[in-house]
Amino acid sequence: MSVKFKDYYEVLGVARTASADDIRKQYRKLARKYHPDVNKHADAESRFKEIGEAYEVLSDVEKRKRYDQLGANYHAGQDFAPPPGWENMQYEFGARPESAGGYTAEAAGDFSDFFETLFGGGGFRPGGGFRPGGGFRPGQAGGEPFQNFRKRRGEDHEATVTISLEEAFHGAKKPIHLQVARMDEHGRVQRESKQYTVQIPPGTADGARIRLAGQGGQGAGEGAAGDLYLRVQIAPHPVFRLIGADLEVTVPVAPWEVALGAKVPVPTMTGNAMLALPAGTQSGQRLRLRGKGLASARHHGDLIVNIQVAVPRHLNEKEKTLFAELARVSSFNPRVD
C-alpha cells in the first residue's frame, strides 16, 4: 500500500514560517473544536487525531527540522517514499503538557503510515505508561487508567476590568459583566453574558490580577474548569496621578506662602491634610507626605505634592503699593540668584 504525504502545516492551518507559539495557539484552538468529548460529528475523532499528529511533529524542534528537510514540493495526498538513509531512524515520544489529562491522538494508539515512515513508530517511550492498543497501566510511572486520561482541565482565561482610583484605594465589591465563550454539545463556540461580583482589595495596584477560580474555560470529560484572571486597569483621576503605589497632586500656593513659609491644605484620598512649606520653597519643588498613597500588604505608597506658585492676576491699589515697595527695597534677582 502506498504512503500518502501529509502536509502538517496545512492540517494546522499555519504558514511554514509559523513560530512555536503560533503553532501551539492554533493547535489548542483546533483541539478544542474537534475534541471527541465535545464534538459529536462522525469525523471529529479522525480530525482530532490528524491535528494531534501534526502538532506532535511541528511542536518538536528535531521532528520539525526533519520534516522540513522534505521541502515544500510535496502536496497533501501525493504518494510518498522516504529519502535514502531515512529507513532506520527512531524517535521517542512522551506525553506532552498540552495533552496531559486529555484525549489525544497518541492516546488512541495510532499514527498515520506517513508519520511512522518518517519517525519509526508512534508509541510512547518505556516508562511513559503507554502500550499500543492497551491504554495506560494503572500504577506505572507517568500512567493512569485510560478512562481517567480523558479528563482535561479547562484553559485559563483573562479579561480586563477598569476601576476607579477610589475603588483601588479603599477596596470595593464591584459587579462586572463579561462576554464569555463556551462550547455547546455540537462543538460550536457560543457567546453568553455573565455577571460577576468581584472583591477589589484595598490598595490594588494598576496591572494587578484578580483570580476567579473555576470561571475559565470548560474542562473536557470530567476535567475541572479553568480560572478567570481579571487584569486591573485604574481609570485616570481628575485630581491625582498614580505612579506605582504613589499618588501625585499639584497644589497652587501664593508667593508669600513659599517666601515666608506656611501650612497649606493638601487633598488626599481621605480628606485634606496640612503640609508645612519651608520658607524659600520653590515653584516645581516636590514634597512628600508619607503613607498617603496606595497601601496594601505588599506595598505602601506616598503622596507626592508638586508645588506651583500662583501669581495674582488682579491687584487692588493697596496690593499694588505693597508689591511696588517690595520691588524697591528687595535685592532679590531671580535671573542671578
Sequence and secondary structure as in RCSB ss.txt:
>XXXX:A:sequence
MSVKFKDYYEVLGVARTASADDIRKQYRKLARKYHPDVNKHADAESRFKEIGEAYEVLSDVEKRKRYDQLGANYH
AGQDFAPPPGWENMQYEFGARPESAGGYTAEAAGDFSDFFETLFGGGGFRPGGGFRPGGGFRPGQAGGEPFQNFR
KRRGEDHEATVTISLEEAFHGAKKPIHLQVARMDEHGRVQRESKQYTVQIPPGTADGARIRLAGQGGQGAGEGAA
GDLYLRVQIAPHPVFRLIGADLEVTVPVAPWEVALGAKVPVPTMTGNAMLALPAGTQSGQRLRLRGKGLASARHH
GDLIVNIQVAVPRHLNEKEKTLFAELARVSSFNPRVD
>XXXX:A:secstr
  EE   HHHHHT  TT  HHHHHHHHHHHHHHH TTT  STTHHHHHHHHHHHHHHHTSHHHHHHHHTT S   
TT EE   TT TT        TTTTTS  TTTTT   HHHHHHHS     TTS EETTTEE TTSTT   HHHHT
 B    EEEEEEE HHHHHH EEEEEEEEEEEE TTS EEEEEEEEEEEE TT  TT EEEETT SS  BTT   
  EEEEEEE   SS EEETTEEEEEEEE HHHHHH EEEEEEETTEEEEEEE TT  TT EEEETT S B SS B
  EEEEEEE   S   HHHHHHHHHHHHH    TTT 
